[in-house]
Amino acid sequence: MPPDQPPSRPGRRAVLGGVLGALALTGCGSFGSKPKVREWNLFGGGDGARLLQIHQQYVAEHPDVAFQAHTLAWGPPFYTKLAMSAAGGRAPEVATMHMSRLKGFSPTTMLDPIPVDLLENAGVHQSDFLPATWDRCVIDGKLYAVPLDQHPFVLYYNLEICKKAGLLGSDNKIKPVKGVTAFLDMLRAVKETTGKYAVSVDTTSPWRLWWTLYGQLEGEFFSPDGKELVIDDAKALEALDLIAKLASDGLTPRSANYAALVAQFSNGEAGLSFNGEWEVTTYQTAKLPFSMAPFPVVYDVPKFQGDSHTFVLPHQAHRNADDTKATIEYIAWMLKHSVEWAAGGHIPAYQPVVKSQEYLDLKPQAEYRSVAPNVFYDPDAWFSGSGAQLENESAAAFSGIATGQATPKTALAQFKAATQKLLDTPSPV
Amino acid sequence: MQRPDWKERWSGLFFVAPFLVLFALFMLWPIVSGLWNSFFNTSLAGVKHQFLGLQNWQDLFGDPAVWSSLKNTLVFTAMSTPPLVIIALVMALLANRKGLLGWLLRFSYFAPFVLPATVVTLIWVWIYQPGFGLVNGLLTAGGFAEIDWLNTENRAMLAVVITTVWWTVGFNFLLYLAALQGIPAQVYEAAAIDGADGRQQLFRITLPLLSRTTGLIVVLQLVASLKIFDQIYLMTNGGPNYATRPVIQYIYETGFTSYRIGYASAISYLFFAIIVIVALAQFKLFSGRKEAVG
């Protein structure tokens, strides 16, 4: 056989035809005439497992909708992919987004406004949300996000340790404390009981703790127009000094990253934990005797660092009316079923669910719901918000405070310089 | 040999065409467009971009984060390359024996290399933990003070280097082992008859005959170490206080976290130039050594 004619090879045309055919298929999609709802989210942890269950129920109840959900890696990878897909106009129908990232995400170019009439037809109204939460979703008079939940910085407490330390009331709940002295007394009592630490907290990235304390001191960050850094040095240092004192007094570890924080509360080395509320499933699975409460009001006003997951419509160059209608109905359905979502720790944003008996019966998830109006969001800037550059800069500057490698003063100077550098960089969005 | 006519020449091109197209599409085009982007304020967010000329390049030279991350990359390379070459050689010499012990050594030396970066970093982050980590457990049991490995500025890089050596030395070990097994036994027999002892055999026969392999390993290792990213990103995220952030992480953060593709491209090009210089220097040394040996 001549070598240049091998047997039974597909012809060039056949290969080309096959490739083009395959491209055409994937290009047009195989959804048929059903409206399609493709959802991107960033829930990879315990809340992600819960989301899957809720989605299964949604799919079972909506056989007429072609629904696809994709979970992408949390933080920068998620927002990178979302930005690229929206910039190209080929985004999914709906995506989750942190409220704190909304304004920095260039909503007018990368997000499509949410048709409020469709939302109302689906039975969701502005009056179903806290005014402050709703207002944050409105930009230039248009609604760009629908809030799903709020996730504040809270206090976890070990029931057995706190009982021994005499911190529980007759209702077996931790007695609320107010003011720095009472706060430190509570922590010392816990430390004496555990013999190790009072509190487990992420010292390598103390942004949440610092922003909570700074907020309680009513500190400002940016000028109202968002162009100048107006951080209040005295208040910022007061909060940082407290963080340094907690570590140097041995009330918190000098060094603990996120994994260590969870481990130290789980194994009883610490009787309290300062963290976001999303670890509730972890500790329930570990059968830990624990409950949760609002973070103490250490300074003047109740403020608690937190954020909110929202649904947004990333920009599509050719938005299909049927798909959009199905998407809005999906969002409304998710809000009405957010009590299952709340079981993972998040406070629902949809007030009819917050008032429902089913939610009030969730323990300990309903114990800190009162903080919802006082959730303190990260400052508004293109480089700020959950997983954005400002939190990285704060981690770099503040991580040395607990270890004693940096004084609060030098750490604050470094953080301010880094923030100023970001402010001076022209916004890429 | 007959000169091939034009048809045969072009048919050769036809056969490599699929590869050429992919190479042009995924290598040449990004390289060119990266350079192009470095002259604009290109944004990942699709915002209209403007021509900046050399502005990005000027900014880069005045940006301390560029220089500190480049320094971290070079420090990591300088700290990791010597142990990765020397330990690999020692391990190969130990494992180059027959029988159960040789098999066991070969297996255990190479095993860590099989693990993915995520698993390796997960294991080592726990090993380094203060309070309950293995290393600090041994230190305190021996009467020493605990070291906060991953959260102390002058310890974190060492911790990453130790992890990297444990993880990747197996590959260099394998190259050395293959080279060792390629040295004919007769050479050693002849040397033994001439009265050379083990030490003389090692320094006069084994090491000189391995010099080509050493050159190869050093080149591969330098390039691999300069490209450090994953284990640092997963173990320290560049911290504490950017003490371990390599230049690739800074490029990643600039381009993908902060959406500034234009500026990130300029930094990539600077790094690209440095790698080319290192590679050229290596090439000089390597080709010089070849003449000396061969």
Boltz contact constraints between the chains, C-beta under 6 A:
constraints:
  - contact:
      token1: [A, 76]
      token2: [B, 256]
      max_distance: 6.0
  - contact:
      token1: [A, 76]
      token2: [B, 257]
      max_distance: 6.0
  - contact:
      token1: [A, 80]
      token2: [B, 256]
      max_distance: 6.0
  - contact:
      token1: [A, 83]
      token2: [B, 44]
      max_distance: 6.0
  - contact:
      token1: [A, 83]
      token2: [B, 45]
      max_distance: 6.0
  - contact:
      token1: [A, 87]
      token2: [B, 45]
      max_distance: 6.0
  - contact:
      token1: [A, 87]
      token2: [B, 46]
      max_distance: 6.0
  - contact:
      token1: [A, 106]
      token2: [B, 45]
      max_distance: 6.0
  - contact:
      token1: [A, 204]
      token2: [B, 151]
      max_distance: 6.0
  - contact:
      token1: [A, 255]
      token2: [B, 130]
      max_distance: 6.0
  - contact:
      token1: [A, 255]
      token2: [B, 148]
      max_distance: 6.0
  - contact:
      token1: [A, 255]
      token2: [B, 151]
      max_distance: 6.0
  - contact:
      token1: [A, 260]
      token2: [B, 129]
      max_distance: 6.0
  - contact:
      token1: [A, 389]
      token2: [B, 257]
      max_distance: 6.0
  - contact:
      token1: [A, 389]
      token2: [B, 258]
      max_distance: 6.0
  - contact:
      token1: [A, 396]
      token2: [B, 241]
      max_distance: 6.0
  - contact:
      token1: [A, 396]
      token2: [B, 242]
      max_distance: 6.0
  - contact:
      token1: [A, 399]
      token2: [B, 240]
      max_distance: 6.0
  - contact:
      token1: [A, 403]
      token2: [B, 151]
      max_distance: 6.0
  - contact:
      token1: [A, 428]
      token2: [B, 43]
      max_distance: 6.0
  - contact:
      token1: [A, 428]
      token2: [B, 45]
      max_distance: 6.0
  - contact:
      token1: [A, 428]
      token2: [B, 259]
      max_distance: 6.0
  - contact:
      token1: [A, 428]
      token2: [B, 260]
      max_distance: 6.0
  - contact:
      token1: [A, 429]
      token2: [B, 45]
      max_distance: 6.0
